[in-house]
Amino acid sequence: MDQKKVNTLCFECHSRCGVIIDVEDNRMVGIKGDKSHPFSHGFLCPKAKFCNELIYHPDRITTPLVRTGEKGSGEFEKVSWDHALSIIAEKMLQAREDNGPESVVF
């Protein structure tokens, strides 16, 4: 059994707290706060504590989907990453053209 600890950052919110991930056979099996992190000092919020459940939930979406029915109908089809990114790029360029570059902010 391949076991290791990985020092990284949590990406469940914008804070990017320091975490130590327990990994077995390339699968996350545990998480704890990194006490040496200068911002979080080992603190983990509820999102971080339960991110394992989010990552491995059986209903997690793992491929791009495009809505095929009316909004709210729940009708989607799987598409390639290239197709999904081209749709996003097209909509962002259209938003810039229609409303100015400040209409899209990250």
N, C-alpha and C positions, 0 to 999 in steps of 0.2 A: 504494500500500500504506500503510495507516494504522498507524503505529508509535508506541508511547508507553511510558513507564516509570511504574509505579504504586507509590507507597510505601504499604504496608499491613502487616498482621499475618498471620502464619501461623496457621492454625486446625487443624493436624494434632494438637496436644496442648494441654494447659492452659497452657503457658508463654507463648504468644502472642508469639513472637519477631518482631522487625522484619525485613521482607523488602522487596525491590524486585523487582517482577514486570515482565518484558518482555512486552508485548502487541502483537500484529500482527493487524489485521483482527478485533478483539474475541476473540482466542484467545491464551491464555497460551503463550508459546514459551520462556520462560526465567525463572529465579529466582536471586536472590543475596541474601546477608545484608546488612542495613542496618547499616553500621558506626556510625551515629549513634544507634542504638537503645540506651537506657540499661541494658537488661537483657542482651540477646544480643550486643551489640557486633559484629555481622556474622557470628556463628556460625550455621551451619545444620546441623541434625541430619539423619540419613538420610531421615526421613519428609518433611521439607521439601524436600530435594534432589530427591526423586523424586515429589513430589506431582503433577507434570504427568502422570505415567503413571497415577496414580489417577484424576485428574479426567477424562482422555480415554480410559480403558480401555473397549474395546467391550462388556465384560460388566458395566459399572457400572450399578447400579440407579438409575433416574431417575424412577420413579413409585412411589407407595405400593402395597404388596402385602399381601394378607391371606391367611393360611394357610387352605386349604380341605380339606386332608387331615390325617391324623394327624401329630403332631410327628415331624419327621425324614423325612417322605415327600417333601418338596420340591415339594409341590403348593400353588400360590399363584394368586391372581387379582388383576389390576390393579383398583384402586379410586380414587375421587377423593380429593383432599387433604381435602375437607370430611368425607367418610366416615371416612377414616383418623384424623383428629383427633378426631372424635366417639367412636370406639372407644377411643382413648387417654384422653380425658377421662373416659369412663365407667369405665374400669379404674382410673384414679387416684382417682376419687371412691369407688369400691368399696373400694380399698385403705385409704383414709382411714377409711371407715366400719368396716371389719373390724378394722383394726390400729392406728388412730390416725394423726394427721397426720405424725408422725415416721417413719412407714413408707415415705414417699416423700421422698427427699432429692436435691437437685440440687447 
